[in-house]
């Protein structure tokens, strides 16, 4: 009962926040939710698929660049056209990179994704039509117009906040559905024992590639709204350090939970904000805090929730040791 009550209370708090907090904190909460979407997207590959990727910042930044390049300088871009285009670009990039990187394993997979991420970073760093090392501006935030009627204007902080909140809830629902579906079980089976999954007939390569593409698309969703919020996109958004930051969020929150990375994002960004206001050595202090959390809570801060509120509903079920899960009919080796 308590495990169901807590999400309801958190949702109520999120809905009330814009009406009781100053605009600065509303914008800060929007940024935290965007990074939470990025962390949850990465966790689909890392936590559920066992694929440690260091190129998700590339998908994150690519969507931002698509918005900046497609949007005009004199009129607000259409949310209805630019958002699907940006997400599709990130999904396609993830599909191509995944098709090549998934032919490797372990540390080689990490290095290949890092290499692709750095290639995209230097591509946008060097080409002048995208602003080169200076980046590109998003002069107007996207709007949603239907039949000449403006339904959404992301230039308004309140509207932007609630749009991001709806997308966050949608991301949680999508990932929960995927993790609990036969597709999610096949993905976790390949993570736990690839040879056994192959022997049972699971199309491992195909399942991993689809998961990687979905993960890249969600990272692009986060990158689109990050560029829209700050009105600027730069090559640094594609840098490996952004991927590493998202990975730290995943580790802080918990690998095997859908919402764990969101908790990790809120913790990391919140700690960073507090430390910036208290000490000039905030990066050192932040690093020590992260190390302490990882050592004290190897399964992430999300593991504290069941101890306080009861069992969690969004955690992926642990595979039964003696239970054989059969693939769907017609599945082939991947």
C-alpha positions in Angstrom: 0.0 0.0 0.0 2.8 2.4 1.0 4.7 1.6 -2.2 1.7 2.8 -4.2 1.1 5.9 -2.0 4.6 7.3 -2.4 4.5 7.7 -6.2 1.0 9.4 -5.8 2.4 11.8 -3.3 5.5 12.6 -5.4 3.2 13.2 -8.4 1.0 15.5 -6.3 4.2 17.4 -5.2 5.4 17.7 -8.8 2.0 19.1 -9.9 2.0 21.6 -7.0 5.6 22.8 -7.4 5.1 25.4 -10.1 2.4 27.1 -8.1 4.3 27.4 -4.8 8.0 27.8 -5.9 9.8 30.7 -7.7 10.5 30.4 -11.4 14.1 29.6 -10.8 13.2 26.3 -9.0 10.6 25.5 -11.6 13.3 25.7 -14.3 15.7 23.8 -12.1 13.1 21.0 -11.7 12.6 21.0 -15.5 16.4 20.5 -16.0 16.4 17.7 -13.4 13.6 15.9 -15.1 15.3 16.2 -18.5 18.4 14.7 -17.1 16.3 12.0 -15.4 14.9 11.0 -18.9 18.5 10.8 -20.2 19.6 8.6 -17.3 16.5 6.3 -17.6 17.2 6.0 -21.4 20.8 5.0 -20.7 19.7 2.5 -18.1 17.6 0.6 -20.7 20.9 -0.2 -22.3 23.1 -0.5 -19.2 20.9 -1.9 -16.5 18.4 -4.0 -18.5 20.7 -4.9 -21.4 24.1 -5.0 -19.7 25.5 -2.7 -22.5 27.7 0.0 -21.0 27.4 2.8 -23.5 29.6 6.0 -23.6 27.9 7.5 -26.6 24.5 8.4 -25.4 25.5 12.0 -25.1 25.9 11.9 -28.9 22.2 11.1 -29.2 21.4 13.7 -26.6 23.3 16.4 -28.4 22.3 15.3 -31.9 18.6 16.0 -31.2 19.5 19.5 -29.9 21.4 20.2 -33.1 18.5 19.1 -35.2 16.3 21.6 -33.4 18.8 24.4 -33.7 19.4 23.7 -37.5 15.8 23.2 -38.4 14.4 26.1 -36.4 14.4 29.5 -38.1 15.7 32.8 -36.7 12.5 34.7 -37.0 9.6 32.4 -36.2 9.1 29.8 -33.4 9.7 26.2 -34.7 6.8 23.8 -34.7 6.9 21.2 -31.9 4.8 18.9 -34.0 7.5 18.7 -36.8 10.8 19.3 -35.0 10.3 16.9 -32.1 9.6 13.8 -34.2 12.5 14.8 -36.5 15.0 15.2 -33.7 13.9 11.9 -32.0 14.0 10.1 -35.3 17.5 11.3 -36.0 18.8 10.1 -32.6 17.0 6.8 -33.0 18.6 6.3 -36.5 22.1 7.2 -35.2 21.6 4.7 -32.4 20.5 2.1 -34.8 23.5 2.5 -37.0 26.0 2.8 -34.1 24.3 -0.2 -32.4 24.5 -2.4 -35.5 28.2 -2.0 -35.5 29.0 -1.8 -31.8 26.9 -4.8 -30.8 29.2 -7.0 -32.7 31.7 -6.5 -29.9 31.5 -7.4 -26.2 32.6 -6.1 -22.8 35.3 -3.5 -22.7 35.5 -3.5 -26.6 31.8 -2.4 -26.7 32.6 0.4 -24.3 35.5 1.6 -26.4 33.6 1.4 -29.7 30.7 3.5 -28.3 33.2 6.0 -26.9 34.9 6.2 -30.3 31.6 6.8 -32.1 30.6 9.4 -29.5 33.9 11.3 -30.0 33.5 11.1 -33.7 30.2 12.9 -33.5 31.6 15.4 -31.1 34.4 16.4 -33.4 32.1 16.4 -36.4 29.9 19.1 -34.9 33.0 20.8 -33.4 34.5 21.2 -36.8 31.7 21.9 -39.2 30.9 25.6 -39.6 27.2 25.4 -40.7 26.4 24.1 -37.2 28.4 26.9 -35.5 31.6 24.9 -35.1 33.1 25.1 -31.6 30.9 28.0 -30.7 27.7 26.0 -31.1 24.3 27.1 -32.3 21.4 29.1 -30.9 17.8 28.2 -30.6 16.3 31.6 -31.0 12.7 30.7 -30.2 11.3 27.9 -28.1 9.0 25.5 -30.0 5.3 26.0 -30.1 2.4 23.7 -30.9 0.0 25.2 -33.4 -3.0 23.3 -34.8 -5.2 25.0 -37.4 -3.8 28.3 -36.5 -4.5 27.9 -32.8 -1.6 28.0 -30.4 -2.0 25.1 -27.9 1.5 25.1 -26.3 4.2 27.7 -26.0 7.3 26.3 -24.4 8.6 29.9 -23.9 6.4 29.9 -20.8 8.2 28.2 -17.9 5.0 26.8 -16.5 4.0 25.2 -19.8 7.5 23.9 -20.4 7.6 22.3 -16.9 4.3 20.5 -17.4 5.2 19.3 -20.9 8.5 17.8 -19.5 6.6 16.3 -16.6 4.1 14.6 -18.9 7.0 13.3 -21.1 8.8 12.0 -17.9 5.7 10.1 -16.9 5.3 8.8 -20.4 8.9 7.6 -20.4 8.5 5.8 -17.1 5.3 4.1 -18.4 7.0 3.1 -21.6 10.1 1.7 -19.9 8.0 -0.1 -17.3 6.0 -1.8 -20.0 9.1 -2.8 -22.0 10.9 -4.2 -18.9 7.8 -6.3 -17.9 7.1 -7.5 -21.5 8.5 -10.6 -23.2 10.9 -8.3 -25.0 12.2 -7.0 -21.6 12.6 -10.6 -20.3 14.5 -11.5 -23.4 16.8 -8.5 -23.0 17.5 -9.4 -19.4 18.0 -13.0 -20.2 20.7 -12.0 -22.8 22.3 -9.8 -20.1 22.4 -12.6 -17.5 23.5 -15.4 -19.8 24.0 -14.7 -23.5 24.9 -18.3 -24.5 21.9 -19.7 -22.7 19.6 -17.1 -24.3 21.0 -18.0 -27.7 20.5 -21.8 -27.1 16.9 -21.1 -26.2 16.4 -19.4 -29.5 16.2 -15.7 -28.5 17.2 -13.3 -31.2 19.8 -11.7 -29.0 21.4 -9.3 -31.5 18.0 -8.1 -32.7 16.6 -7.6 -29.2 19.7 -5.6 -28.1 19.7 -3.5 -31.2 16.0 -2.5 -30.7 16.7 -1.7 -27.1 19.7 0.4 -28.0 17.7 2.3 -30.7 14.8 3.0 -28.2 17.4 4.1 -25.6 18.9 6.4 -28.2 15.5 7.8 -29.1 14.7 8.6 -25.5 18.1 10.3 -25.1 17.3 12.4 -28.1 14.0 13.3 -26.5 15.9 14.6 -23.5 18.4 16.5 -25.7 15.7 18.2 -27.7 14.1 19.7 -24.5 17.5 20.5 -23.0 18.3 22.6 -26.1 14.9 24.2 -26.0 15.2 25.1 -22.4 18.7 26.7 -22.6 18.3 28.1 -26.2 21.7 26.9 -27.1 23.5 23.7 -28.2 27.2 23.2 -28.3 29.6 20.3 -29.1 30.1 19.8 -25.4 26.6 18.3 -25.2 27.9 15.4 -27.2 31.1 14.9 -25.2 31.8 11.7 -23.3 31.7 13.5 -20.0 27.9 13.9 -20.4 27.6 10.2 -21.0 29.7 9.6 -17.9 27.5 11.9 -15.9 24.4 10.0 -17.0 26.1 6.8 -16.1 26.9 8.1 -12.6 23.2 8.9 -12.2 22.3 5.4 -13.2 24.8 4.0 -10.6 23.6 6.3 -7.9 20.0 5.5 -8.5 20.2 1.8 -9.1 20.7 -0.3 -12.3 17.8 -2.7 -12.1 15.0 -0.2 -11.4 13.1 1.8 -14.0 12.9 4.9 -11.8 16.2 4.4 -10.0 18.2 6.5 -12.5 15.6 9.3 -12.1 16.2 9.3 -8.4 20.0 9.3 -9.1 19.6 12.3 -11.4 17.7 14.2 -8.8 20.2 13.4 -6.1 23.3 14.3 -8.2 21.8 17.5 -9.6 20.5 18.5 -6.2 23.8 17.8 -4.5 25.7 19.7 -7.2 23.4 22.7 -6.8 23.9 22.8 -3.0 27.6 22.4 -3.3 28.0 25.2 -5.9 26.3 27.6 -3.4 28.5 26.6 -0.5 32.1 25.9 -1.7 34.4 26.7 -4.6 35.7 23.1 -4.4 32.3 21.7 -5.2 33.6 19.3 -7.8 35.9 17.6 -5.2 33.1 17.5 -2.7 30.7 16.1 -5.3 33.2 13.3 -6.2 33.7 12.3 -2.6 29.9 12.2 -2.0 29.4 10.0 -5.2 32.1 7.6 -4.0 30.6 7.4 -0.6 27.1 6.7 -2.0 28.4 4.0 -4.4 30.4 2.3 -1.6 27.6 2.5 1.0 24.8 1.6 -1.4 26.1 -0.6 -4.2 22.6 -1.1 -5.5 21.9 2.6 -5.5 19.9 5.0 -3.3 16.7 3.4 -4.8 17.4 0.4 -2.5 16.5 2.5 0.5 12.9 2.9 -0.8 11.7 -0.7 -0.1 13.2 -0.5 3.4 11.2 2.6 4.2 8.0 2.3 2.2 7.8 -1.4 1.3 8.6 -3.3 -1.9 8.8 -1.4 -5.1 6.5 -2.0 -8.0 8.7 -0.8 -10.9 11.7 -3.0 -10.3 12.4 -5.6 -12.9 11.6 -9.1 -11.6 14.6 -11.2 -10.8 14.9 -14.2 -13.1 13.9 -17.5 -11.6 16.9 -19.8 -11.2 15.1 -23.0 -12.2 12.5 -21.6 -14.6 13.1 -21.8 -18.3 11.5 -18.9 -20.3 10.7 -20.0 -23.8 11.0 -17.5 -26.7 8.0 -16.6 -28.8 7.2 -18.9 -31.7 9.3 -18.2 -34.8 12.1 -16.5 -32.9 15.5 -17.1 -34.6 19.1 -16.9 -33.4 20.5 -13.3 -33.5 
